Amino acid sequence: MSPLAHFLRVLVKGYQWTLSPFVGWHCRFQPTCSNYALEALSKHGAIRGSWLTIRRLSRCHPWGGWGYDPVPEPGTAARCVHGPAGAAHHHEP
């Protein structure tokens, strides 16, 4: 893992320990955005992992999706799953 990816993971962990308990447990997606970020940074590195995390965070609003939205495997297109866990309703390129 690159030093930048490691630093970003430390920031996410800091968020999980400090601010996350006050935000509440109202996550629209599984895994949670912070856990998604940690996994994306581990699998894809700092640049692509950050991009995937930003895309996920941008979908976290009342008109966004919900449900199971895993980090894509390296070498595959990003996918967004909306609706009940496991029910694929919409795919993004």
C-alpha positions as CSV (number, residue, x, y, z in Angstrom):
1,M,0.0,0.0,0.0
2,S,1.4,3.4,-0.9
3,P,2.2,6.0,1.8
4,L,-0.7,8.2,0.5
5,A,-3.2,5.3,0.7
6,H,-2.0,4.5,4.2
7,F,-2.3,8.2,5.3
8,L,-5.9,8.3,3.9
9,R,-6.8,5.1,5.8
10,V,-5.5,6.7,9.0
11,L,-7.8,9.7,8.3
12,V,-10.8,7.4,7.8
13,K,-10.0,5.4,10.9
14,G,-9.8,8.8,12.8
15,Y,-13.2,9.6,11.5
16,Q,-14.6,6.3,12.6
17,W,-13.2,6.8,16.1
18,T,-14.1,10.4,16.6
19,L,-17.0,11.6,14.5
20,S,-18.8,8.5,13.3
21,P,-20.4,7.7,16.8
22,F,-22.0,11.2,16.7
23,V,-23.3,10.9,13.1
24,G,-25.6,8.0,14.0
25,W,-26.4,4.7,12.5
26,H,-28.4,5.8,9.5
27,C,-26.3,4.4,6.7
28,R,-28.1,4.0,3.3
29,F,-25.5,1.5,2.0
30,Q,-23.8,-1.7,3.2
31,P,-20.9,-1.6,3.8
32,T,-20.9,1.8,5.5
33,C,-19.1,4.6,3.6
34,S,-16.2,4.6,6.0
35,N,-15.7,0.8,5.7
36,Y,-16.2,1.1,1.9
37,A,-13.4,3.8,1.9
38,L,-11.0,1.5,3.9
39,E,-11.7,-1.4,1.5
40,A,-11.4,0.7,-1.6
41,L,-8.1,2.2,-0.5
42,S,-6.7,-1.3,0.3
43,K,-7.9,-2.8,-3.0
44,H,-7.3,0.1,-5.4
45,G,-4.8,2.4,-3.8
46,A,-4.9,6.1,-3.1
47,I,-6.1,7.5,-6.4
48,R,-8.7,5.0,-7.6
49,G,-9.8,4.2,-4.0
50,S,-10.4,7.9,-3.3
51,W,-12.4,8.3,-6.5
52,L,-14.6,5.3,-5.7
53,T,-15.1,6.7,-2.2
54,I,-16.1,10.1,-3.5
55,R,-18.5,8.5,-5.9
56,R,-20.1,6.5,-3.0
57,L,-20.3,9.6,-0.8
58,S,-22.0,11.6,-3.7
59,R,-24.8,9.0,-3.8
60,C,-25.5,9.3,-0.1
61,H,-28.5,11.7,-0.1
62,P,-32.3,11.2,0.1
63,W,-32.6,10.7,-3.6
64,G,-29.6,8.4,-3.9
65,G,-29.5,4.7,-3.8
66,W,-29.5,2.3,-0.9
67,G,-28.7,-1.3,-0.2
68,Y,-25.7,-3.5,-0.8
69,D,-22.9,-1.6,-2.7
70,P,-19.6,-3.5,-2.5
71,V,-16.2,-2.2,-3.6
72,P,-15.6,-3.5,-7.1
73,E,-12.7,-5.9,-7.6
74,P,-9.6,-4.5,-9.3
75,G,-9.9,-4.6,-13.1
76,T,-13.7,-4.5,-13.1
77,A,-16.1,-1.6,-13.8
78,A,-17.7,0.1,-10.8
79,R,-21.2,-1.1,-10.1
80,C,-23.9,0.4,-8.1
81,V,-26.6,-1.8,-6.6
82,H,-29.8,0.0,-5.5
83,G,-32.7,-1.5,-3.6
84,P,-32.9,-4.3,-1.1
85,A,-29.6,-6.1,-0.3
86,G,-28.6,-8.2,-3.2
87,A,-31.2,-6.9,-5.6
88,A,-29.5,-5.3,-8.6
89,H,-31.7,-2.6,-10.1
90,H,-29.2,-0.2,-11.7
91,H,-25.7,-0.6,-13.1
92,E,-23.3,2.2,-13.7
93,P,-20.5,1.9,-16.2
